[in-house]
Amino acid sequence: MTGKGTKNIPANLLPYISKQYYHCYTPIEHAVWRFVMKQNHYFLKEIAHPAYVNGLRDSGIKTESIPKVDDMNTSLSKVGWGAVTIDGLIPGSAFYGFLANRLLPIATEIRNVQNIAYTPAPDMLHEAAGHAPILLDEAYREFVRKIGEMGAKALSSKEKAQVFMAVRHLTIVAEDPNSTPEQVKEAELNVTEARSKLQGLTEADKVSRLFWWTVEYGLIGELDNPKIYGAGLLSSVGESQSCLKDDVRKIPFSVEACISTPYDVTKPQPQLFVCKSFDDLVAAIDDFASTMAFRKGGTESLVQALQTDNTATICFSSGLQVTGTLADVLINDKTEAVYFKTKGPTALACNNQQLAGHGKETHRKGFGTPIGRLKGNIILEHCSMAQLKDLGIEVDKKVQLSFESGVLVEGTVKGILFSDTKPVIISFKDCQVAYKDQVLFEPAWGTFDMAVGASIDSVFAGAADPNAYFEWAENEELEEMMEHLEWNELENLYEEIRNLREGSVWNDESEAHLEEVLAILNERYPKEWLLRLEILELYKLHDANHQNVNAVMGKLQNTSWESSVKQMINRGLTLINCFEK
């Protein structure tokens, strides 16, 4: 765990936090980091948004080695943000929840050499080199926080959860060097099959697409000369260059256009959206947020929450918040919700604080309540104690409450709970609740806690008071792994070159050592291109006319390399030649 500390993080997010075992990174992984970061510093300075270029310079993220997340947290804390380590791909609601709480979730894994240009799996290069630097820009990080809040509250569906699991499996398989092409293909087919079961776009889908085409793959500025600000592009050595070419369509940004455009995490994007400024982005998503259930409320939002079959919070106009999984919404002939009930553990809250005596243990089998005004256009939450008494709502008195919807509540008042002078819960004993000929609650079922509220003002995914609703026990710290893992021969060769590069002196012994590494490389690792680039860099730096230079160059420029590898080699050579000059 790193960042702001567990006390400041909602309980529902804590299970996704992991630990960065920094000493477990291999020399090859540090070399992958170094290669991409050197590429970013050189190639992105002219094509990335200045906020990223400046952030990369000011973030304190080093080029030579993978950063420690604690160091990144220190940098982000200067602007009111923090960093937490997570274990790979996590549910969208959790990812957005971190952002809403001004925390950058960082996957501590790093891509392998085979996927050095791009990987669909979250990794340190994507999070640290892609997301973190640009968060130092005030307008941009406010945009990210807002879209994080929207994503955390967005309603989804059961089918969407199945898609997440399929995508998560695909990212694991795609990054695993031992995966066969058949396994990757099967994982891709599973994603396609899961997506085929989706019907329409949920709020979560819309936010996901909006996030993808902005935070991950956004361009900014003029349509004919945009700059990159999306982290997916910034962390991709290949696509950061190709995305600005004419064969990638540039489309003026709009929320509607982004939402209507699906994306494929496994392939380069055929089109990108160009916004004019970060301020425009903030304004656009504010407008979009007004269409979401957490801002709209009402019957439509309740029905959306019902379809998620997951934890959601229903907020009444009185301020009462009901957190649970919706089981049913009763709708009248005017298509208005008149009653709803939850299933399983349910909790009641006000101002995002659970109410005493109304936690999951009290409402462990669910909660049901009418919605609306009493006959005579009476809004209960507007009533004072005296007005409630005039309506016959008084402790130990039997009362009959007739709602405009037709719901009838009959019972003896057991108690009235107020919040900020408003009645929010009226509890009954010996109570029966009915709608037309349908009995909704019977006296034998115990106490009926009726929510007070003329309307539903907001519905959102998750809990009103996560720390009270979600159970989380802090695990004992995992035992520290061994201080030094056993590296294989190739990893040791990378470490030797690293030590030579970082050594304080260069002499005949250094050069002899370099030749030894090169000899082993030529004998046993003919396809190892990244380490050869590092060796060539040392020769160019210390002895550009050495006889081995042409041999290494010849190997790297061999036409037998795969096109993707050839592209990386050429970019590495460009950088070496540039530094030589």
C-alpha positions, 0 to 999 in steps of 0.5 A: 500500500502506498499513497494517502494511507488506507484511512482515506480510501473507501473500504470498497477500494481497499481489496484492490490495493497491492504492494510493489515488490521493487526488488523483484524487477529484473534487469530486462524489465528495467531495460524495457522501462529505459528504452520506452522512457528514452523514446518518450523524452525524445520523440514526444517533446514535439508531438505531445501536449505541453502539459505532458512534456512539462509533467514528464520533466517535473514529475521526478520520474527517472529514465534509467530505472522503473520508478517507486510508486512511493516516489510518484506519490510524493510528486502527485501529493504536491497537487493534492493527488496520490498513488496506489499500487494495484494488481493488474486490471481491476473492475471499472467501478474500482478504477474510477473510484480511485480517480474520483478520490484523487488517487492514480491506480498503478499496476506494478507489472511491466510489459515484456520485450515482445510487447514493448511497443504496446500491451493491452494489460495495465502496466507501469509504463502505461500508468507511470509514464502515460497517466502520471506526468500530465496529472500535474496540469490543473485543468486536466486532473480536474477532468480526470477526477470528474470522469472518475466520479462519473465512472464510479457512480455509473450503472452497469449490467450483469453482462458488462461484468462478464465482458470485464472478466473476459477482457481481464483474461485476454490481457493476462494471456496477451502479456504472458510470454508462454501463451500460444497464438491459439490461447490468445485467439481463444481469449479474443473469441471469449471477449467477442462472445461476451460482448455479443450478449450486451444489449444497448449501452449502459452508463458504464459503457458510455463512460468507458468509451468516453474515457477511452477516447479522451484520457487514454486515446485523446488528441488536443488542439487544432484538427489538422495539427493536434497534440497527444494527451491520451495515456494509451498513446503516450505509453505506446512507442509505436502508436504515439508515432503512427497516430498522427499520420493521415491514415488515422482519421481525426474527428472533432471531439464530442461526447456523442461521437465518442459514445457512439464509437466502440474500441478494440484494446488489442489493435491500433485505433483507426480514428481519434478524437481531437478536443480544443482544450481541457476546459472544453472537456470538463464542460462537455462531461458536465453536460453529459453527467446531467443525463446520468442516473446519479443526477437524474433520479426518477423511475428510469434510474431505478429500472437501470439499477434493477438491471445491474443486479448489483449494489446501488444507492437510491437517494430520496428527496428527503436526503435518505439513502438506501444502499442494496441490490434492487429486487423489484420496482413496482410501477403504476399505469402512469409508468411511475415507480411507486414502491421498490424493494431490495434483496439481501443486506441493505443499509440506510444513510443520510449525508453518506453516513450510515444511520445508527440501527439501520445497517446491514445487520438490521436489514439483512433480508432486504428493504422495501418502501413506497415512494411519493406524496400522500393524498392531498399533495402532502410531502412528508419530508416537509412536515414538522413534528406538529404537522406529522401529529396532525396527520396522525403520525405519532409514536404509539398511535395507529395510523393509515397513510394513503399515498397518491400512487395508491399504496396504503400503509396501516400500522402503529407508529413505533418511531420517527427518525429525523435528519437535519429537521426532516423526517427520513424514516417512520417505523411501524409495528403491526403494519400492513402495506398494500398496493391495490390487491397486492400485499407488500408487507405483512404484520408478521414480518416485524418492523416496517421501516418506511422511507420518507421521500416524495421522489427519487433524486439520484441513483448510483452504483456503489454504497452511500457509506462504503466504509460502513457497508463493505466489509474489509479486514486488513490482511497481514503483510505478506512476507517479504520476498527474497532480497535477490531473486535468481536471474537467468543468464540473459538477465545477468547479461543485462545487469552487467551492461547496466553496471558498465553504463552506470560505472564511474569510470571507463577503461580497458577492463570495461571494454573487455567486459563489454566484448565478453557480453557481446560474445555470449550474446552472439553465441546464444542469443541471436534474436536479442535486439534490445541488449544489442542496442544498449551495447551499441550505445556504450560503444558509440559513447566510449569508442565509436570507431571500435571494430565491433560497432559495424558488427553490432550495427549489421546484426541490428539492421539485418532484414530478417527481423519481424517488422514490429521489432525492426521498427523498435530497432530503427527508433533505438538507432535514431536515438543513439545516432542523435545522442552521438551528434 
